[in-house]
Amino acid sequence: MDPQQVIIHVRFGPNGRVIQISERPAKLTPDQWFDMLNTRVGSNYRPLACGRGAFRLARTTVEVFKQETARPG
């Protein structure tokens, strides 16, 4: 895998809520992080089997999103 790429793994519960997602900023819930990613880079999401999915993003993009969520307000 390219070191400049990040794969954000998502796991969903039976009710459709996000129960686990990688690279999540502490300020956001799993659902909030997924919703933000899905809104901004949803075309980079791929559903997987067994209630899972993944976003494949550039590391710089993930860092920008994390910085944006860290800002007060």
Sequence and secondary structure as in RCSB ss.txt:
>XXXX:A:sequence
MDPQQVIIHVRFGPNGRVIQISERPAKLTPDQWFDMLNTRVGSNYRPLACGRGAFRLARTTVEVFKQETARPG
>XXXX:A:secstr
  TTEEEEEEEE TTS EEEETT  TTS HHHHHHHHHHHHGGGEEEETTTEEEEEEEHHHHHHHHHHHHS  
